[in-house]
Amino acid sequence: MEIYKFDGNATASVKGIQHVAKLIQDNTSKIVVLSAPKDVTKHLGEVAANFFNRNIEEAHDKITRLEFQFIDFANELLTDDTIKHKAIRGILDCFQAIWKYSMEPFYATDEKEILAQGELLTSTLLGFYLQEQGVDNSVICAFDFIRTGMNGEADEEYISRKVKEICKSYPDTHLFLTQGSICRNAFGETDYLKQGGSDYTAALIGTAIQAEEIRIWTDVDIHSNDTLVVKDADTIKNLSFSEAERLIYFNPQILHPLCLATAWKENIPIRLLNPVNPASEGTYISANRLNGDMVKAVATKDSITYIRFESNHTLRPYMFISKIFDIFAKYKTMPCLLTSSNDNISVATDDGNFLSLILRELNKYARIWVEDKMSIISVVGNMKSSCIETEARIMDALKNIPLKMISYGSDENDVSLVVKATDKAEALRLLDEKLLKKEWLKKAS
């Protein structure tokens, strides 16, 4: 069985729903995880805010417009009168769950009940459309099997047990539809997964049933370089889990880290696909690493502050290093990169919330130099020490770019550099030309 996940952009229009239906109609058994369109979630959030502030008239206006919007959507999507009537009945039931708050006290926790209707409506409409097309399917409610524990984290043991029970109760069904993000908390209340969203839902279900593959359909491709700078950057075909982890750190919009970590733990491959270009193989993420394909991508992180600490010898060298870590930890500030040489330490961070306090405390122990408006560039791929050419080629490509820091990833998946933000674009172009476009790197593609 496979897991498919579609984001809100894919389900935002009638054509989008029809396209999703085509993509999931094949001979494989699957569970499809769906997100609500972003504008629907936004409008439902406004309704909840109006109820909370007791702006009942404004809430009524927004609910009415949204209700008619969904009814019009169903009328355009469906042609069979019987199925259309059932779909509209389902829409009215969902909105009845919202209307009741105009006559009852509204609490902050009720907001999630309102927001959840977006996911429920989306899965319901796709289910009816598939039924009209003669495709047997079952819509299963995430509330029945996705639960968080007292700590707010996903209760994976419960989820695994309940998903298997539900699948067994539909022995003749090969296509299931469900909702992303929504769940019950430990008290049985409507809730959302604390982080990870629909990506995480897909991974939790995938690990529960030991899926063959988790397919994440999204309009965010993984490219070998920043497409704003290098227009012809390639889509990456293969990544190891560890390589993907590094790229996702720089661009979490690609895939939520929790989704990757959950699938990685059970060694379940993830395939990232673009619904606009379904014929493409997309990006396949697995435990396998292609040894010949050393450099996979170049990733960046902006708004970086570079700090250099030079010990004034108030503390012994080992205590000086410890003090820097302790002060950063005290203010819950995470360094993106850190390098050290004797009694000199360089740090790059994108978190400036408490930087002035950190520097004030460390000023007693070190001379400090600070530069902002910096960027981190990370060359990601197979950086094992046996791959002796890679680092030399990186340095050669950037020989005319001033480098503030060079950091070798401990997991042998990246070499990261700190440059001025004004030099970033040129550095990316040089790395693309000197590394990513070289034929010697394409042997394993």
N, C-alpha and C positions, 0 to 999 in steps of 0.2 A: 504494500500500500504506500502511496505517496501523499505528501502534504503540499497543498498549494495555498499561497497567501497573496491576496490582492489588496493594495492600498486604496484609500478613498478617491484618488484620482481616477482609478479604473472603473469605479462604480458610480461616478458622478452624473452620468447621462444615460439616456435610453440606449444610444449606440454603444456606450461603454459596457452596460449590462449585457447587451447582445454579444459583444466581442468576448467578454469573460466567458459567456456560455459556450462559445465556439472553442475557446482554449481548453476548457475542462472536459469536452466531449471526446473521449477516446476510450480505449478498452481497459485502461488501468483503474484499479480501485483507488479512491482518494478521499481525503477530507479537505474541504476548501474553507479557508479562514478569510473572512471579509471584514473590511473596515468601512465605517460610514464616511460619506463625502465630507470634506472639511467644512464646507459652508453650512451643511446640516448640523454638524456638531456646534458650530459657532452660533447658529440661530437658537438651538436648544439651550445653549449656555446663557444666552440673553433672556430666554423665557425663565430659566431658573433664577437669574438675577432679579428679574421683575417680581417674581413671586416672593423672593426673600425680602425685597424692599417694599412689598405689598403694593406694587404698581399693577394692580389687577387688570385695569383696563388696557394698559399697554401689553401685558402678557396675553390677554385675550386676542388682541390684534395680531400679534406675532404667531400665536398658535393657529389661528384661523388661516392665515396666509400659508403657513407651513403645511397644514393639513390639506388645503386645496392643491398645493404644489405636489404633494405625494399622490393625491387622487388623479391629477392631470398626468403625472408620470405613469401611473398604472394604466390609464386609458390609452396612452400612446404606446406603451410597451406591449400590452396584451390585446388580443383580438377575440379570443373565445369568451363569450358572454358569461358562461358559468364560472370559468376560472377568474375572469375579471371581477365578478361579483365577490368571490371568495377573497381575492386580494384586497379589494376595497374594504371588505368587512374586517380583514386583518389590520389595515391601516387605521380604521376607526377605533378598533380595540386598543391599539397602541396609543392613540391620542386621547382615548378615554382615561388611560392611566396618567396622562398629563393634566387633563382638565380637572381632575379631582382636587388638585392642589389649589384651585381657585376658591374652594370652599372649606379647606382644611388648613390648620397651622402648617407652615413650611419651615423645615429645618435644613441646616447646611448639608446634612447627609442625604436629603431628598434630591439634591442636585444630580447626584450620580444616577438615580433612578430615571430622571428625565433624559440625561445624556445617553443612557443605554438604549433608548428607543431608536436612536439613529442606526446602531448596528443591527438591532432586531428587525427593523423595517427593511434594511438593505438585504439581509439574508432571506427574508420572507418574499420579497419581490423577485429575487433571482430564482428562488425555489419554484414560484408559480410560473415564471417564464420557461424554465426547463420542463416543467410539467406540460405546459402548452406545446412544447417542441417534442413531446413524447419521450423525454429523458427521465427515467425513474430516479428520484432523489429523496433524501430525508433531511429536513432542517432540524438539527439538534441544538438545544439551547446551552450556551456556555455556562450558564448559571448551574446546570446540573452536574458539571464535572470539573470546572476550574474553580479552585478555592485557595485562599491564602490562610496561613496559620496565624497564631497570636503575634508573631513577630512581623507580620505584614508580608512575609516572603511566600512565594508559591509553595503549596503543599504538594510536592511532586509525587509522594507515595499515594496520596488520595487521588490525585489527577490520573495517575497511571491505572489505578484500580477501576475508577469510574469510566474512563474512556473505553477500556476493554469490555466492561459490562455493557455499555451502550452499543458498541459495535456488534457484540454477540446477540443483542436483542433485535437486531435488524439483519438476519442471516442472508437475506436475498438482496440487500442494498449494497451497491458498490460506489455510490456517490453521496457523500454527506456534506452539508453546508453548516457552518457555524460562525460565531461572531468573534472578532478579535478584541483583546484588551479587557472586556468586561468579565467579572467574576463575582463570587460571593466571598465575603470575608469570614473570619472565624466565628462571627456572631450571626451569620446567615444574612447579612445586609448586602445590598447591591454595592459593588465596589469596582474599582479598576486596578489592574496590576500596577504596582507601585512604579515600575519602570519596565521598559522593553516593548510595551504596546503589543500590536498584532504580530510583530516579528517573534516576540517572546511566546505568545500563545501558540504560534505555529511550531516553534521548537519544543515546547512542553508536550504538545500532542504528538509530535514526531518521535520524541524519545519514549513516550508512553507506549506507543504501538510498534516501536523499533522500525520506523518507516525506512523504505529503501532510499528515499531522497526527500529533502525539503526544498520546494521551489518557491522562491520569493519573487513575485512579479512586481517590479517597481520601475519608475521612469528615471531612476538615478543609476547610471551605468558606472562600472569601475574602469576607469581609463588609466593608461600608463603614465599620464602626466596631466597637469592642469589645463583643461581645454580652453580656458579663457586666455591662456598664454600660448599654448601649442595646439593649434586648431585641429591638426590631423592626428592627435594622440589616439593610439589603438585601444580597443576594448581588450582587457586582459582575459585570456581564455581559462587559465588554470592558476589556482593559488593553493598553497598549503594552509591549514588552519592558522598556523603561527604567522605566516605572511599576511593573511587576511586580518588577523588581530591588529597588526601594526598599521595597516592602511585604514582600518576602521577607527583607530585612535585619532587619526588625523581628520577623518571625515565620517562621523557617526551617522550621517544621513544615509550612507550606503546600506548599513545593516546595524541593528542594535547589538552592542557587545554581548548582552545577555543571551541573545539568540545564538550567536556564534559559540559562546562558552557552553551553553546547554547541549547543542548538537555535537560539539567537539568532545565533550565528556563521554558521549555514547558512540562516537565515531560515525555519526550520520552525516553524509555529504549534504551540502547546501548548494543549490544552483540559483544564481541571480539572473533573472530574465526580464526583458523589457517588453511589455504588452504591445508597444508600438511596432516592434520588430520581432514578432514571435518566431520567425524562421532562424534567427540567430541562436547560436549555442549558448550565448551568455557567458557568465563566469562560473566555473565549477570549483567549489572549495571542498577540499578533502584532506585526509591525512597524508596523501602522497605528495612528494616534492619532486619536480622535474630537475634533476641535477644539472643538466646541460643548460637550462634556461636560468642563468644566474641573476640577472637584474630584471625584475618584473615591473617595477613602477617607481615613480618619484612622487612623493607626497609632501604637502606643505602645511604649516600652521603659522598664522600671522598674529600680530599684536603681542609679540614676545618682548619681554624685558630681559636683558643680559646683565648679569651682576658678577663682578670679580672681587673676591675677598683675598687680601694679602695679610697674613697674620702679622700682628705687631709683637708676637712672642710673649704676650701676657699668659697664654696657655701653652702647654706642651702640644706638639703636633697632633697626637691622637685625640687629645681633649678638644682641640680647635675644630677638628672635623666633626666630632660628636656634638659640640655646641651648635654648629650650623644646622645639623639635622634636628636637634632638639628645638631650636627656635622656630624653624619652619613647621615642625610638627605642632608646636604650641599654638600657632595661628592657622593650623589646618590648611597650609599652603603647599601645594605639590609642585616640586620642580619637574619640568618636562625633561630636562637634560642636566647632568652634573658631571664635571670632570675635575680631577685633582692632580696636583704636582707638588710634592713636598709640602710646603705650607701655603700654597696658593690653591684656591678653589674657585671654579667658575660655575655659575648656575644660570639656566634659562628657564623662565616661567611665564605662563600666560595668565596667572592669577595675581592681580595687583591690588586686591582688596585690602590686604593688611601689610603691604610691602613697606610702607613708611615705618610701621611699628617694628617690623622685623629688622630693618636697617638701623633703627635707633638702638635696639638692644645689641646688635652685633657690632655696632660702631666702637664699643669698648674693647673689642678683641681684634679688630682688623681695620686696615685701610680699605675703603670700598670705592669701586668705580661702577657706575650704573649707565647703561645705554638702553633707551627704549626704541620703539619703531624698528624692531628686528623681526626676522622670520626664521623658522626652522625648516630646513629641507632635509627630507629623509629618503635615502635610496634604499628601496626594499627589494629583497630577493634572497637568494642563497649566498650568504656572506661567510660561509665556513672558511677557516684559515687555509684550507687546501685550495681554495679558489684564489690563487695568488695574484691574478691580473686585475681583479675588480677594483680594489682600493686604489691601485696605481692609476687606473683609467679615470676614476672619480677625481683624483687630485690633478691629473693632467688636464681634464676638461675644465676645471675651475682654477687653473693656475693664475688667471688674471682677475679673479674675484677675491676680495679680502674676506678671510674666514675668521670668525671670532671664537668658534668652538668646533671641535671634531669629537664625536662620541660614537664608539663602536658598541652596537647593541649586544647585551649579554646573551641573548638568545640566538645570535648569529643570523638574524633576519634583516638587519639594517645598519647602515652607517648614516648618522645624522650630523648636520652641519648648521651653524648659526651664521646668518649673513644679514647685512642691512636690508631692510624692506625694499629700498630703492634698487638693490642688486638682484632681487629675487627673480624677476622675469628673465633677465639675461642668464642667470645661473640655470634656470629651468630649460631654456632653449639650448644652452651648451650641453647639458646632461642628456637632453633628448637626442641631439646630434651625435655626440661622442659615445653614448652608451646605448640608449634604447633603439636607435636606428641601425646599429652595427649588425652586420650579417652574422658575426660570430656569436651573437647572443640569441639568434633566431633558430638555432639548430634544433631545439626541442619543442618549438612552437607547433 
